[in-house]
């Protein structure tokens, strides 16, 4: 029996490496293999390419080249941003209950070394109450961590307004932009973001590489997590992942050029998928339907076990939560924070479309999901 072609609708977990990104990476595995820290001509050529990738990444978020530190991904960036501030006098952190585990687990570590962490609730649509945020920030608050876009629901927070509140209280602002990059335009200066984490593999770049933006204006002094050869202004030692960095730079460049065209096309497909699946009796969308990214819909199908549905879909790749927690049968902490029951949270599916999603794939998904839910019920 021939294998069915994969219909990939789990782009919030990871994306397909764009061939244009792969093309620029390949020579750095073979022809241009020198160490970027070496002082000979070959090494200097590599360093120049790395600096160009830093510039490309900076352009994506409205930053400067020297404000970019390359990491292994957003998780490391978040860890560096938070643990790197452990020696500060202020010992209070504020975050949100719907953050990614990369933030929540790092905050729990910070609690273990003496920090106080406030975990804010959200409304039933996933939006943070900024008045509540204003109330909980005190003179002891070192940093506030709020993601731009939620990875499970696609909900977008009002970052510009949030940053005003944070800075009025003289606290720092860290944004996890992992799901926002390439889907909405970001300008860290206009939004008032002090630190920002991102991963290349969420916007058609390679896995294992990301970046931390550190505002020069904020004059943030981080203690490095990794000590060694003092690469990257002594903030992240170790031999650079040059092919990955080159790929991140190219993915950033493509995102800047194609974000509007990508988003307009993807939104039409997402809306087609969502509107047809909402015809299924009892189904509803989790999270705010207006303030969200164009590629994501999280739909609850009451009475249907999401794990059984995912297995039955076979070649159609979807998710029942974050890629970091979907291997468990526990209800999503994000959906629970929105007020869903365990049963409804375990009956919800995240569909996340991407640059390479086709109309034919969406039509087949609608047909298959509709038929399978009727069977499973």
DRENDO-1510 file (C-alpha; in Angstrom, 1 decimal, always signed):
<recs>
REC; n; res; u; v; w
REC; 1; UNK; +0.0; +0.0; +0.0 .
REC; 2; UNK; +1.6; +3.3; -1.0 .
REC; 3; UNK; +2.3; +5.8; +1.8 .
REC; 4; UNK; +0.1; +8.8; +1.8 .
REC; 5; UNK; +1.8; +12.2; +1.4 .
REC; 6; UNK; +2.2; +14.2; +4.6 .
REC; 7; UNK; -0.2; +17.1; +5.1 .
REC; 8; UNK; +1.7; +19.2; +7.6 .
REC; 9; UNK; -0.4; +21.5; +9.8 .
REC; 10; UNK; +1.9; +21.7; +12.8 .
REC; 11; UNK; +4.0; +24.7; +11.8 .
REC; 12; UNK; +3.9; +26.2; +15.3 .
REC; 13; UNK; +6.0; +23.2; +16.4 .
REC; 14; UNK; +8.5; +23.5; +13.6 .
REC; 15; UNK; +8.6; +24.5; +10.0 .
REC; 16; UNK; +10.0; +23.0; +6.8 .
REC; 17; UNK; +13.5; +24.4; +6.0 .
REC; 18; UNK; +13.1; +26.7; +3.1 .
REC; 19; UNK; +15.2; +25.5; +0.2 .
REC; 20; UNK; +16.5; +29.1; -0.2 .
REC; 21; UNK; +17.8; +28.9; +3.3 .
REC; 22; UNK; +19.4; +25.5; +2.8 .
REC; 23; UNK; +21.1; +26.8; -0.4 .
REC; 24; UNK; +23.0; +29.5; +1.5 .
REC; 25; UNK; +23.9; +27.1; +4.4 .
REC; 26; UNK; +25.4; +24.3; +2.4 .
REC; 27; UNK; +28.7; +26.0; +1.4 .
REC; 28; UNK; +29.4; +26.6; +5.2 .
REC; 29; UNK; +29.5; +22.9; +5.8 .
REC; 30; UNK; +32.1; +22.3; +3.0 .
REC; 31; UNK; +33.9; +25.2; +1.3 .
REC; 32; UNK; +33.7; +27.8; +4.1 .
REC; 33; UNK; +34.5; +25.7; +7.2 .
REC; 34; UNK; +37.0; +27.9; +9.1 .
REC; 35; UNK; +36.4; +28.9; +12.7 .
REC; 36; UNK; +34.8; +32.3; +12.9 .
REC; 37; UNK; +37.1; +33.2; +15.8 .
REC; 38; UNK; +40.3; +32.5; +13.8 .
REC; 39; UNK; +42.4; +35.5; +12.8 .
REC; 40; UNK; +43.6; +34.2; +9.4 .
REC; 41; UNK; +41.9; +35.2; +6.2 .
REC; 42; UNK; +39.6; +32.2; +6.0 .
REC; 43; UNK; +38.4; +32.8; +9.5 .
REC; 44; UNK; +37.9; +36.6; +8.9 .
REC; 45; UNK; +35.7; +35.7; +5.9 .
REC; 46; UNK; +33.5; +33.5; +8.1 .
REC; 47; UNK; +33.3; +36.2; +10.7 .
REC; 48; UNK; +32.2; +38.7; +8.1 .
REC; 49; UNK; +29.4; +36.3; +7.0 .
REC; 50; UNK; +28.3; +35.9; +10.7 .
REC; 51; UNK; +28.2; +39.6; +11.1 .
REC; 52; UNK; +26.0; +39.9; +8.0 .
REC; 53; UNK; +23.7; +37.3; +9.5 .
REC; 54; UNK; +23.5; +39.3; +12.7 .
REC; 55; UNK; +22.6; +42.3; +10.6 .
REC; 56; UNK; +19.9; +40.4; +8.7 .
REC; 57; UNK; +18.4; +39.1; +12.0 .
REC; 58; UNK; +18.5; +42.6; +13.5 .
REC; 59; UNK; +16.6; +44.0; +10.5 .
REC; 60; UNK; +13.8; +41.5; +11.2 .
REC; 61; UNK; +13.1; +43.0; +14.6 .
REC; 62; UNK; +14.2; +46.6; +14.1 .
REC; 63; UNK; +17.4; +46.2; +16.1 .
REC; 64; UNK; +21.1; +46.8; +15.6 .
REC; 65; UNK; +23.6; +44.2; +14.7 .
REC; 66; UNK; +25.5; +44.6; +17.9 .
REC; 67; UNK; +22.3; +43.9; +19.9 .
REC; 68; UNK; +22.1; +40.3; +18.6 .
REC; 69; UNK; +23.6; +37.3; +20.5 .
REC; 70; UNK; +23.3; +33.9; +18.7 .
REC; 71; UNK; +22.1; +31.0; +20.8 .
REC; 72; UNK; +20.9; +27.4; +20.2 .
REC; 73; UNK; +17.3; +28.7; +20.2 .
REC; 74; UNK; +14.7; +30.6; +22.2 .
REC; 75; UNK; +14.9; +28.3; +25.2 .
REC; 76; UNK; +18.6; +29.1; +25.7 .
REC; 77; UNK; +17.9; +32.7; +25.0 .
REC; 78; UNK; +15.2; +32.8; +27.7 .
REC; 79; UNK; +17.5; +31.0; +30.2 .
REC; 80; UNK; +20.3; +33.5; +29.5 .
REC; 81; UNK; +18.0; +36.5; +29.8 .
REC; 82; UNK; +16.6; +35.3; +33.2 .
REC; 83; UNK; +19.5; +33.5; +34.8 .
REC; 84; UNK; +21.9; +36.1; +33.6 .
REC; 85; UNK; +20.1; +38.6; +35.8 .
REC; 86; UNK; +20.2; +36.4; +39.0 .
REC; 87; UNK; +22.8; +38.7; +40.6 .
REC; 88; UNK; +20.6; +41.8; +40.5 .
REC; 89; UNK; +19.3; +43.3; +43.7 .
REC; 90; UNK; +15.6; +43.2; +42.6 .
REC; 91; UNK; +14.2; +39.7; +43.3 .
REC; 92; UNK; +10.7; +39.8; +41.8 .
REC; 93; UNK; +9.6; +38.4; +38.4 .
REC; 94; UNK; +6.2; +38.7; +36.7 .
REC; 95; UNK; +5.0; +36.4; +34.0 .
REC; 96; UNK; +1.8; +34.9; +32.7 .
REC; 97; UNK; +0.2; +31.5; +33.2 .
REC; 98; UNK; -0.1; +30.9; +29.5 .
REC; 99; UNK; +3.6; +31.3; +28.7 .
REC; 100; UNK; +5.7; +28.5; +27.1 .
REC; 101; UNK; +7.3; +26.0; +29.4 .
REC; 102; UNK; +10.7; +27.5; +28.5 .
REC; 103; UNK; +9.6; +30.6; +30.5 .
REC; 104; UNK; +7.6; +28.8; +33.2 .
REC; 105; UNK; +10.2; +26.2; +34.1 .
REC; 106; UNK; +13.0; +28.8; +34.1 .
REC; 107; UNK; +10.9; +31.0; +36.4 .
REC; 108; UNK; +10.5; +28.0; +38.7 .
REC; 109; UNK; +14.2; +27.6; +38.8 .
REC; 110; UNK; +14.5; +31.3; +39.7 .
REC; 111; UNK; +12.1; +30.7; +42.6 .
REC; 112; UNK; +14.4; +27.9; +43.8 .
REC; 113; UNK; +17.3; +30.4; +44.1 .
REC; 114; UNK; +15.3; +33.0; +46.0 .
REC; 115; UNK; +13.3; +34.9; +43.5 .
REC; 116; UNK; +9.6; +35.6; +44.0 .
REC; 117; UNK; +7.5; +35.0; +40.8 .
REC; 118; UNK; +4.0; +36.2; +40.1 .
REC; 119; UNK; +2.1; +34.2; +37.5 .
REC; 120; UNK; -0.8; +36.3; +36.1 .
REC; 121; UNK; -4.1; +34.8; +34.9 .
REC; 122; UNK; -5.7; +35.6; +31.6 .
REC; 123; UNK; -9.3; +36.1; +30.5 .
REC; 124; UNK; -11.2; +33.3; +28.8 .
REC; 125; UNK; -10.0; +34.6; +25.5 .
REC; 126; UNK; -6.4; +34.5; +26.5 .
REC; 127; UNK; -5.9; +38.2; +26.8 .
REC; 128; UNK; -4.0; +39.6; +29.8 .
REC; 129; UNK; -5.6; +42.2; +31.9 .
REC; 130; UNK; -3.1; +45.1; +31.8 .
REC; 131; UNK; -4.7; +46.8; +34.8 .
REC; 132; UNK; -3.8; +43.7; +36.8 .
REC; 133; UNK; -0.3; +43.8; +35.4 .
REC; 134; UNK; +0.0; +47.4; +36.6 .
REC; 135; UNK; -1.1; +46.4; +40.1 .
REC; 136; UNK; +1.4; +43.5; +40.6 .
REC; 137; UNK; +4.6; +45.3; +39.4 .
REC; 138; UNK; +6.4; +46.8; +42.5 .
REC; 139; UNK; +9.7; +48.5; +43.2 .
REC; 140; UNK; +11.1; +45.1; +43.7 .
REC; 141; UNK; +10.1; +43.8; +40.2 .
REC; 142; UNK; +13.2; +43.1; +38.2 .
REC; 143; UNK; +11.7; +41.9; +34.9 .
REC; 144; UNK; +8.4; +41.0; +33.3 .
REC; 145; UNK; +8.2; +38.2; +30.8 .
REC; 146; UNK; +5.3; +38.1; +28.3 .
REC; 147; UNK; +5.1; +36.4; +25.0 .
REC; 148; UNK; +3.9; +38.3; +22.0 .
REC; 149; UNK; +1.9; +35.5; +20.5 .
REC; 150; UNK; +0.8; +32.3; +22.2 .
REC; 151; UNK; +2.0; +29.1; +20.6 .
REC; 152; UNK; -1.2; +27.1; +21.2 .
REC; 153; UNK; -4.0; +29.6; +20.5 .
REC; 154; UNK; -2.2; +32.3; +18.4 .
REC; 155; UNK; -3.5; +35.1; +20.7 .
REC; 156; UNK; -1.5; +38.3; +20.5 .
REC; 157; UNK; -1.0; +40.5; +23.5 .
REC; 158; UNK; -0.9; +44.3; +23.5 .
REC; 159; UNK; +2.8; +44.6; +23.7 .
REC; 160; UNK; +3.1; +48.3; +23.2 .
REC; 161; UNK; +0.7; +49.1; +26.0 .
REC; 162; UNK; +2.3; +46.4; +28.2 .
REC; 163; UNK; +5.8; +47.9; +27.8 .
REC; 164; UNK; +4.6; +51.3; +28.8 .
REC; 165; UNK; +3.3; +50.0; +32.1 .
REC; 166; UNK; +6.5; +48.0; +32.7 .
REC; 167; UNK; +8.9; +50.8; +32.0 .
REC; 168; UNK; +6.8; +53.3; +34.1 .
REC; 169; UNK; +7.7; +51.0; +37.0 .
REC; 170; UNK; +11.4; +50.9; +36.1 .
REC; 171; UNK; +11.3; +47.2; +35.3 .
REC; 172; UNK; +12.8; +45.3; +32.3 .
REC; 173; UNK; +10.7; +43.6; +29.6 .
REC; 174; UNK; +11.5; +40.3; +28.1 .
REC; 175; UNK; +9.4; +39.0; +25.1 .
REC; 176; UNK; +9.3; +35.5; +23.9 .
REC; 177; UNK; +8.7; +36.2; +20.2 .
REC; 178; UNK; +9.2; +32.6; +19.0 .
REC; 179; UNK; +5.7; +32.3; +17.5 .
REC; 180; UNK; +5.4; +35.9; +16.3 .
REC; 181; UNK; +8.5; +36.1; +14.2 .
REC; 182; UNK; +7.6; +36.0; +10.5 .
REC; 183; UNK; +3.9; +36.2; +11.2 .
REC; 184; UNK; +3.6; +39.8; +12.5 .
REC; 185; UNK; +6.0; +42.8; +12.0 .
REC; 186; UNK; +8.1; +43.5; +15.1 .
REC; 187; UNK; +10.0; +46.6; +15.9 .
REC; 188; UNK; +11.7; +46.3; +19.3 .
REC; 189; UNK; +12.3; +50.0; +19.6 .
REC; 190; UNK; +8.8; +51.1; +18.9 .
REC; 191; UNK; +7.3; +48.3; +21.1 .
REC; 192; UNK; +9.7; +49.1; +24.0 .
REC; 193; UNK; +11.2; +45.6; +24.3 .
REC; 194; UNK; +14.4; +45.2; +26.3 .
REC; 195; UNK; +15.1; +41.5; +25.6 .
REC; 196; UNK; +13.6; +39.3; +22.9 .
REC; 197; UNK; +14.0; +35.5; +22.3 .
REC; 198; UNK; +13.6; +33.8; +18.9 .
REC; 199; UNK; +14.2; +30.4; +17.2 .
REC; 200; UNK; +15.0; +30.0; +13.5 .
REC; 201; UNK; +13.1; +26.8; +13.0 .
REC; 202; UNK; +9.8; +28.5; +13.7 .
REC; 203; UNK; +10.1; +30.6; +10.5 .
REC; 204; UNK; +11.6; +28.2; +7.9 .
REC; 205; UNK; +15.2; +28.3; +9.2 .
REC; 206; UNK; +17.3; +25.4; +10.7 .
REC; 207; UNK; +16.8; +23.8; +14.1 .
REC; 208; UNK; +19.4; +24.4; +16.8 .
REC; 209; UNK; +19.9; +28.1; +16.3 .
REC; 210; UNK; +18.2; +31.2; +17.6 .
REC; 211; UNK; +19.0; +34.6; +19.0 .
REC; 212; UNK; +18.6; +36.9; +22.0 .
REC; 213; UNK; +18.1; +40.6; +21.4 .
REC; 214; UNK; +19.6; +42.7; +24.2 .
REC; 215; UNK; +18.7; +46.4; +24.0 .
REC; 216; UNK; +21.8; +48.6; +24.1 .
REC; 217; UNK; +19.7; +51.5; +25.4 .
REC; 218; UNK; +18.6; +49.5; +28.5 .
REC; 219; UNK; +22.3; +48.9; +29.5 .
REC; 220; UNK; +21.5; +45.4; +30.6 .
REC; 221; UNK; +24.4; +43.5; +32.2 .
REC; 222; UNK; +23.9; +39.8; +31.9 .
REC; 223; UNK; +26.1; +37.1; +33.6 .
REC; 224; UNK; +26.9; +34.5; +30.9 .
REC; 225; UNK; +25.6; +30.9; +31.3 .
REC; 226; UNK; +28.5; +29.5; +29.3 .
REC; 227; UNK; +32.1; +30.4; +30.0 .
REC; 228; UNK; +35.0; +29.8; +27.7 .
REC; 229; UNK; +36.6; +31.7; +24.8 .
REC; 230; UNK; +34.7; +34.9; +25.4 .
REC; 231; UNK; +32.9; +34.8; +22.0 .
REC; 232; UNK; +30.0; +37.1; +21.3 .
REC; 233; UNK; +31.1; +39.9; +23.6 .
REC; 234; UNK; +31.7; +37.4; +26.4 .
REC; 235; UNK; +28.0; +36.7; +26.7 .
REC; 236; UNK; +27.9; +33.3; +25.0 .
REC; 237; UNK; +31.2; +31.4; +24.7 .
REC; 238; UNK; +31.7; +28.5; +22.3 .
REC; 239; UNK; +32.5; +27.9; +18.7 .
REC; 240; UNK; +29.7; +29.4; +16.6 .
REC; 241; UNK; +27.2; +27.3; +14.7 .
REC; 242; UNK; +28.1; +29.0; +11.5 .
REC; 243; UNK; +25.8; +27.1; +9.0 .
REC; 244; UNK; +22.9; +27.6; +11.4 .
REC; 245; UNK; +23.6; +31.3; +11.9 .
REC; 246; UNK; +23.8; +31.8; +8.1 .
REC; 247; UNK; +20.5; +30.0; +7.8 .
REC; 248; UNK; +18.9; +32.2; +10.5 .
REC; 249; UNK; +20.1; +35.3; +8.7 .
REC; 250; UNK; +18.7; +34.1; +5.3 .
REC; 251; UNK; +15.4; +33.1; +6.9 .
REC; 252; UNK; +15.2; +36.5; +8.5 .
REC; 253; UNK; +15.8; +38.2; +5.2 .
REC; 254; UNK; +13.1; +36.2; +3.5 .
REC; 255; UNK; +10.6; +36.9; +6.3 .
REC; 256; UNK; +11.1; +40.6; +5.9 .
REC; 257; UNK; +10.5; +40.5; +2.2 .
REC; 258; UNK; +7.6; +38.0; +2.1 .
REC; 259; UNK; +5.7; +38.4; +5.4 .
REC; 260; UNK; +2.7; +40.2; +3.9 .
REC; 261; UNK; +2.2; +37.9; +1.0 .
REC; 262; UNK; +2.7; +34.8; +3.2 .
REC; 263; UNK; +0.2; +36.1; +5.8 .
REC; 264; UNK; -2.5; +37.1; +3.3 .
REC; 265; UNK; -2.5; +33.7; +1.7 .
REC; 266; UNK; -2.2; +31.7; +4.9 .
REC; 267; UNK; -5.1; +33.6; +6.6 .
REC; 268; UNK; -7.4; +32.7; +3.7 .
REC; 269; UNK; -6.6; +29.0; +4.1 .
REC; 270; UNK; -6.8; +29.2; +7.9 .
REC; 271; UNK; -10.2; +30.8; +7.7 .
REC; 272; UNK; -11.5; +28.3; +5.2 .
REC; 273; UNK; -10.4; +25.4; +7.5 .
REC; 274; UNK; -11.8; +27.0; +10.6 .
REC; 275; UNK; -15.2; +28.0; +9.1 .
REC; 276; UNK; -15.8; +24.5; +7.8 .
REC; 277; UNK; -14.7; +22.7; +11.0 .
REC; 278; UNK; -16.9; +25.0; +13.1 .
REC; 279; UNK; -19.9; +23.5; +11.2 .
REC; 280; UNK; -19.2; +20.3; +13.3 .
REC; 281; UNK; -21.8; +20.3; +16.1 .
REC; 282; UNK; -20.6; +21.8; +19.3 .
REC; 283; UNK; -17.1; +22.8; +18.1 .
REC; 284; UNK; -15.7; +26.2; +19.1 .
REC; 285; UNK; -12.4; +28.2; +18.8 .
REC; 286; UNK; -10.2; +28.5; +21.9 .
REC; 287; UNK; -8.9; +32.0; +22.4 .
REC; 288; UNK; -9.5; +35.5; +21.0 .
REC; 289; UNK; -10.5; +35.3; +17.3 .
REC; 290; UNK; -9.6; +38.9; +16.4 .
REC; 291; UNK; -6.2; +39.4; +18.2 .
REC; 292; UNK; -4.3; +36.4; +16.9 .
REC; 293; UNK; -1.8; +35.4; +14.3 .
REC; 294; UNK; -2.9; +34.4; +10.8 .
REC; 295; UNK; -1.9; +30.8; +10.7 .
REC; 296; UNK; -3.3; +29.3; +13.9 .
REC; 297; UNK; -6.7; +28.0; +15.0 .
REC; 298; UNK; -7.2; +25.9; +18.1 .
REC; 299; UNK; -10.6; +24.2; +18.0 .
REC; 300; UNK; -12.4; +22.1; +20.6 .
REC; 301; UNK; -14.5; +19.2; +19.4 .
REC; 302; UNK; -16.4; +18.3; +22.6 .
REC; 303; UNK; -16.6; +14.5; +23.3 .
REC; 304; UNK; -13.8; +13.6; +20.9 .
REC; 305; UNK; -10.4; +12.5; +22.4 .
REC; 306; UNK; -7.8; +14.6; +20.6 .
REC; 307; UNK; -5.1; +11.9; +20.9 .
REC; 308; UNK; -7.4; +9.4; +19.2 .
REC; 309; UNK; -8.2; +11.9; +16.5 .
REC; 310; UNK; -4.5; +12.7; +15.9 .
REC; 311; UNK; -3.7; +9.0; +15.5 .
REC; 312; UNK; -6.7; +8.4; +13.2 .
REC; 313; UNK; -5.7; +11.3; +10.9 .
REC; 314; UNK; -2.5; +9.4; +10.1 .
REC; 315; UNK; -0.7; +11.5; +7.5 .
REC; 316; UNK; -2.3; +14.8; +8.6 .
REC; 317; UNK; +0.0; +16.3; +11.2 .
REC; 318; UNK; -1.8; +18.4; +13.9 .
REC; 319; UNK; -1.2; +18.9; +17.6 .
REC; 320; UNK; -3.2; +18.9; +20.9 .
REC; 321; UNK; -0.9; +21.4; +22.6 .
REC; 322; UNK; +2.7; +22.7; +22.7 .
REC; 323; UNK; +5.3; +20.5; +20.9 .
REC; 324; UNK; +7.0; +20.3; +24.3 .
REC; 325; UNK; +4.0; +18.8; +26.1 .
REC; 326; UNK; +1.9; +17.1; +23.4 .
REC; 327; UNK; +3.6; +13.7; +24.1 .
REC; 328; UNK; +1.7; +13.5; +27.4 .
REC; 329; UNK; -2.0; +13.0; +28.0 .
REC; 330; UNK; -2.2; +15.9; +30.4 .
REC; 331; UNK; -4.5; +18.8; +29.5 .
REC; 332; UNK; -2.8; +21.9; +28.1 .
REC; 333; UNK; -1.9; +24.4; +30.8 .
REC; 334; UNK; -2.7; +27.1; +28.3 .
REC; 335; UNK; -6.3; +25.9; +27.7 .
REC; 336; UNK; -6.8; +25.3; +31.4 .
REC; 337; UNK; -5.7; +28.9; +32.0 .
REC; 338; UNK; -8.5; +29.9; +29.6 .
REC; 339; UNK; -11.0; +28.1; +31.8 .
REC; 340; UNK; -11.6; +25.0; +29.8 .
REC; 341; UNK; -12.4; +21.8; +31.6 .
REC; 342; UNK; -10.0; +18.9; +31.5 .
REC; 343; UNK; -12.3; +17.1; +29.1 .
REC; 344; UNK; -12.6; +20.0; +26.7 .
REC; 345; UNK; -8.9; +20.7; +26.8 .
REC; 346; UNK; -8.2; +17.1; +25.9 .
REC; 347; UNK; -10.7; +17.4; +23.0 .
REC; 348; UNK; -8.9; +20.4; +21.4 .
REC; 349; UNK; -6.7; +20.4; +18.3 .
REC; 350; UNK; -4.3; +23.1; +17.2 .
REC; 351; UNK; -4.0; +23.5; +13.4 .
REC; 352; UNK; -1.1; +25.7; +12.4 .
REC; 353; UNK; -0.6; +26.4; +8.7 .
REC; 354; UNK; +2.6; +27.6; +7.0 .
REC; 355; UNK; +4.3; +28.9; +3.9 .
REC; 356; UNK; +3.9; +25.6; +2.1 .
REC; 357; UNK; +0.3; +24.7; +2.9 .
REC; 358; UNK; -1.9; +24.3; -0.1 .
REC; 359; UNK; -5.6; +24.7; -0.7 .
REC; 360; UNK; -5.9; +21.0; -1.7 .
REC; 361; UNK; -4.4; +20.0; +1.7 .
REC; 362; UNK; -6.9; +22.2; +3.6 .
REC; 363; UNK; -9.8; +20.7; +1.6 .
REC; 364; UNK; -8.6; +17.2; +2.4 .
REC; 365; UNK; -8.2; +18.0; +6.1 .
REC; 366; UNK; -11.7; +19.4; +6.3 .
REC; 367; UNK; -13.1; +16.3; +4.8 .
REC; 368; UNK; -11.1; +13.8; +6.9 .
REC; 369; UNK; -11.5; +15.6; +10.2 .
REC; 370; UNK; -15.3; +15.9; +9.7 .
REC; 371; UNK; -15.7; +12.3; +8.8 .
REC; 372; UNK; -13.4; +11.0; +11.7 .
REC; 373; UNK; -15.2; +13.1; +14.3 .
REC; 374; UNK; -18.5; +11.6; +13.3 .
REC; 375; UNK; -17.0; +8.1; +13.7 .
REC; 376; UNK; -15.2; +8.8; +17.0 .
REC; 377; UNK; -18.4; +10.2; +18.5 .
</recs>
